[in-house]
Amino acid sequence: MPWQKKGEKFIGMNIPESFPENTEHLGTTWEEIHTSLNKALIKGEPDKIEALRYDILNCDTDEFEETYWQIETLPIKAETSGMVTYILLIARDKTSEVLENIK
C-alpha cells in the first residue's frame, strides 16, 4: 500500500508524528483513543472501538485517503502484582468494510 512506511522510519516517533492528522477531517479521534487507552490502563479492562476514522497520508500522492480502523486496547498485567505494565494496541484496517456499508 502506498501509505506504508518501513518500520525503521517509525523508531523514536510517536503516533501523531508517524501518522499526521488530516486537517480537513479533524474530529475526536485522539480523544477516543486516549479514552480507550485509559480504560485499559486504569480499569485493567480491554476496550474496542469498532470503526474509527483516521485518514492516512498517501506517500505517493501526498494526499490523505479516507481510512477506517478497528482499535483494540488490551492491558498486559504483571503476574505478581496484577498491575497493568503494558498496553497492546491493535489497529485493523476496516476501510473496505465500512465504505461498503455506507453504499
N, C-alpha and C positions, 0 to 999 in steps of 0.2 A: 504494500500500500504506500502511496506517495507521502503519507504523513508519518510513517515510521522512521525513527532515527535509530542509529546503532546505540547499543547500551552504554558504551563508554562516553557518549555525549551527555548522559544524564548524571554522571558521577559528580557529586558535590552540588547538585542543583535541587531546589525544592520544586514542588508540583507546578506552581504558577510560572516559574521560570522555564520549566520544561515544556509546558503546555499553556502558552499565553491565552488569556480570555478574549473572546470575540467582543469587541466594544460595541458592535451593532446588536448584540443579543446579551445584554447584561441582565442577570436575574439573581436568584437566591442560591445559586449553585454551591458556593463556598459555605454558606450558612447550613445548607442541608448536609454537606459532607462533614462539617465541623460537628453538627448535632449527632450524626451517626458515629463519628469517632469518639465523642464524649460518652455516648451510651455504652460503647464497648469498654472504654477506659474506666469510667466512674461506676457504672452499674455492673460491669463484667458480663454484659449480655451481647450476643451477636445482633447485628442490625442489617437490614437490606433496603435499598432504595431501588424500586423496580425499573424506573425509566427516568433518568436524569439527563437533561440536555446539556451537553458541553461540547461546543463546536471545536474542531481540530484544524489547525493551520496546515494546509497542504504545502509541503516544502517545494513542490514543483511549480505550482501556480501562484504561491504566496497569497492565497485566498483561503478563507475559512470554509469548511464543509460542515453542514448540519449533521451532528452526530449525537446519538443517544446511548447511554450506558446504564447497565445494572451495576450498582455498587453494593458490595457486601463487606462489612467490617466484622472481623472475628477476633475476640480477645484471646490472647495466649497467656495462660496463668502459670505462675511458678508452682511446682508440685508441693513444695513445703509450706509456703505461706498462703497460697491461693490468690495472691495479688496479681493483677494484670501487669505483665512485664513487656509484652509486645502486642501490637495490633496488626493483624494481617488484613490488608485492604485488597480486595479482588474487584477488578473492573472488567466487565464483559461487554463487548460491543453489541448493542441491541438495535442498531440503526435500521437495518433491513426490516426487522420485525415491527418496530414502531411505525416506520413510514408506510408499511403495508397496511397496518391497522387504521391509519389516517385516511387512506384512499377510500 
